[in-house]
Amino acid sequence: MSYLLRVLLPDRPGSLGSLAVALGTAGADIISLDVVDRFDGVAVDDIVVNVPNGTFPDTLITAAEQLDGVMVDSLRPFGGILDAHRELELIDAVAGAGAGASQLLADELPAALRVGWALVVEVPSDARCRLIARGESAPMWEGGEVPVLCGLERVTALDDDGVPAEWTAMDTSLAAAPLNSGHVLVVGRPGGPSFRPSEIARLGYLTGILRTLDAG
């Protein structure tokens, strides 16, 4: 089994090594790691670990949080590895996909940015949105009024107000980013964690590049 842990730990030498040892005592092998954010002496890391079948996820949390200053923000099953090159590969693929670009983006973006699902919607001036593309794991939603997306000019985290109930099922964290042609990309992370500022910025960089390529 593979799991993705989002861990907050002291941003100082030796912290990650101590965490690796602690996880190792629970039978976990660290496969990959990505630094998500840093603030006020704290590092936020996404860590993919492999564990033997039958290992209870709670043992990973217990092993990590026995260390001073370490907190597990979330833990969920994960397929694949953390790979920053996926974003560049996605941009290249979408740029050459022509009429299939929106569907490709909805299908492939979750793996690149480690979210649960993605939708591309058209947002006219009356806010009655139309579904353009749905990723495989995205909720069943065919369109309707989503006022919070009307006039969206920059990537932002969304709360539960003004969004369809289907999007927020399973305590899903949401973010949205404008694309060209009146389209908006909506991404969801069922069960959290919430989108950190660095992740919002990352989504903004990616969609900003896509808008530039599309305009060109």
TORDOVEX-477160 format. One line per field, with one value per residue (C-alpha): residue number from 0; residue in one letter; y, x, z. Coordinates in steps of 0.2 Angstrom, whole numbers, always signed. Layout:
nr: NUM/... $
rest: A/... $
c2: Y/... $
c1: X/... $
c3: Z/... $
This chain:
nr: 0/1/2/3/4/5/6/7/8/9/10/11/12/13/14/15/16/17/18/19/20/21/22/23/24/25/26/27/28/29/30/31/32/33/34/35/36/37/38/39/40/41/42/43/44/45/46/47/48/49/50/51/52/53/54/55/56/57/58/59/60/61/62/63/64/65/66/67/68/69/70/71/72/73/74/75/76/77/78/79/80/81/82/83/84/85/86/87/88/89/90/91/92/93/94/95/96/97/98/99/100/101/102/103/104/105/106/107/108/109/110/111/112/113/114/115/116/117/118/119/120/121/122/123/124/125/126/127/128/129/130/131/132/133/134/135/136/137/138/139/140/141/142/143/144/145/146/147/148/149/150/151/152/153/154/155/156/157/158/159/160/161/162/163/164/165/166/167/168/169/170/171/172/173/174/175/176/177/178/179/180/181/182/183/184/185/186/187/188/189/190/191/192/193/194/195/196/197/198/199/200/201/202/203/204/205/206/207/208/209/210/211/212/213/214/215 $
rest: M/S/Y/L/L/R/V/L/L/P/D/R/P/G/S/L/G/S/L/A/V/A/L/G/T/A/G/A/D/I/I/S/L/D/V/V/D/R/F/D/G/V/A/V/D/D/I/V/V/N/V/P/N/G/T/F/P/D/T/L/I/T/A/A/E/Q/L/D/G/V/M/V/D/S/L/R/P/F/G/G/I/L/D/A/H/R/E/L/E/L/I/D/A/V/A/G/A/G/A/G/A/S/Q/L/L/A/D/E/L/P/A/A/L/R/V/G/W/A/L/V/V/E/V/P/S/D/A/R/C/R/L/I/A/R/G/E/S/A/P/M/W/E/G/G/E/V/P/V/L/C/G/L/E/R/V/T/A/L/D/D/D/G/V/P/A/E/W/T/A/M/D/T/S/L/A/A/A/P/L/N/S/G/H/V/L/V/V/G/R/P/G/G/P/S/F/R/P/S/E/I/A/R/L/G/Y/L/T/G/I/L/R/T/L/D/A/G $
c2: +0/+18/+33/+52/+60/+79/+83/+99/+98/+110/+118/+114/+102/+84/+85/+76/+62/+60/+58/+45/+35/+36/+31/+17/+10/+8/-2/+13/+16/+34/+34/+53/+70/+87/+103/+111/+127/+135/+148/+153/+140/+126/+115/+107/+92/+79/+62/+46/+30/+12/+0/-18/-25/-25/-10/+2/+20/+26/+18/+30/+45/+39/+36/+53/+63/+55/+68/+85/+98/+86/+85/+75/+86/+72/+54/+46/+32/+37/+30/+35/+46/+65/+71/+90/+86/+80/+98/+102/+86/+91/+109/+101/+89/+101/+113/+100/+93/+104/+102/+89/+100/+103/+84/+81/+94/+87/+69/+72/+87/+78/+67/+82/+93/+79/+83/+71/+78/+92/+100/+112/+123/+137/+153/+165/+182/+175/+163/+148/+137/+123/+107/+107/+92/+80/+70/+52/+55/+71/+72/+70/+87/+93/+112/+126/+142/+145/+163/+162/+158/+173/+186/+175/+184/+174/+157/+156/+143/+141/+139/+130/+146/+148/+131/+115/+103/+89/+98/+99/+81/+71/+87/+92/+106/+117/+129/+137/+146/+155/+149/+157/+158/+160/+143/+140/+125/+118/+106/+96/+87/+75/+74/+88/+95/+113/+121/+130/+147/+139/+126/+140/+149/+133/+131/+149/+147/+132/+139/+156/+147/+138/+154/+162/+147/+147/+166/+163 $
c1: +0/+5/+0/+2/+6/+5/+16/+20/+37/+51/+60/+78/+92/+88/+69/+66/+79/+71/+54/+61/+68/+51/+41/+54/+50/+32/+37/+36/+48/+49/+47/+46/+45/+39/+41/+24/+26/+37/+31/+36/+49/+38/+40/+25/+30/+20/+28/+23/+27/+25/+19/+17/-1/-11/-2/-14/-13/-15/+2/+10/+2/+7/+25/+26/+18/+29/+42/+42/+34/+28/+9/+1/-11/-18/-15/-24/-21/-10/-6/+10/+25/+28/+35/+36/+40/+22/+16/+28/+22/+4/+6/+15/+1/-13/-5/-5/-22/-32/-51/-48/-37/-51/-54/-36/-34/-48/-41/-23/-22/-26/-11/+0/-6/-11/-30/-44/-53/-55/-69/-68/-84/-90/-95/-107/-111/-128/-117/-127/-112/-111/-100/-86/-75/-76/-62/-65/-66/-76/-94/-108/-114/-121/-122/-131/-129/-112/-111/-94/-86/-94/-81/-67/-50/-37/-35/-43/-48/-67/-78/-95/-105/-111/-105/-115/-118/-110/-93/-92/-97/-85/-79/-70/-58/-60/-50/-54/-43/-49/-44/-47/-64/-74/-69/-64/-55/-62/-52/-57/-48/-60/-57/-44/-32/-36/-26/-11/-6/+9/-3/-14/+1/+6/-11/-10/+7/+1/-16/-7/+5/-10/-19/-4/-1/-20/-19/-4 $
c3: +0/-3/+7/+5/+21/+23/+38/+47/+55/+62/+48/+54/+50/+56/+57/+41/+45/+62/+54/+41/+56/+65/+50/+47/+64/+58/+43/+30/+16/+10/-9/-13/-5/-10/+0/-1/+10/+23/+36/+53/+56/+50/+34/+26/+17/+6/+8/-1/+9/+5/+19/+20/+17/+33/+41/+49/+43/+61/+65/+53/+62/+79/+73/+66/+80/+93/+87/+95/+84/+71/+66/+52/+43/+32/+26/+12/-1/-15/-32/-41/-35/-32/-48/-53/-71/-73/-73/-88/-97/-94/-101/-116/-119/-117/-129/-142/-139/-149/-147/-134/-122/-109/-107/-106/-93/-83/-84/-81/-69/-53/-54/-58/-43/-31/-31/-31/-47/-60/-70/-84/-84/-95/-86/-95/-88/-81/-70/-77/-79/-93/-90/-103/-97/-81/-75/-71/-52/-53/-46/-57/-61/-78/-75/-66/-57/-48/-44/-36/-53/-62/-66/-58/-62/-52/-45/-28/-14/-13/+2/+2/-1/-19/-26/-30/-16/-27/-26/-8/-4/+7/+15/-2/-2/-18/-29/-45/-59/-74/-91/-108/-118/-102/-95/-77/-70/-54/-43/-28/-14/-5/+13/+12/+16/+12/-2/+5/-3/-11/-20/-25/-33/-41/-49/-54/-63/-72/-78/-82/-94/-102/-105/-113/-124/-129/-133/-144 $
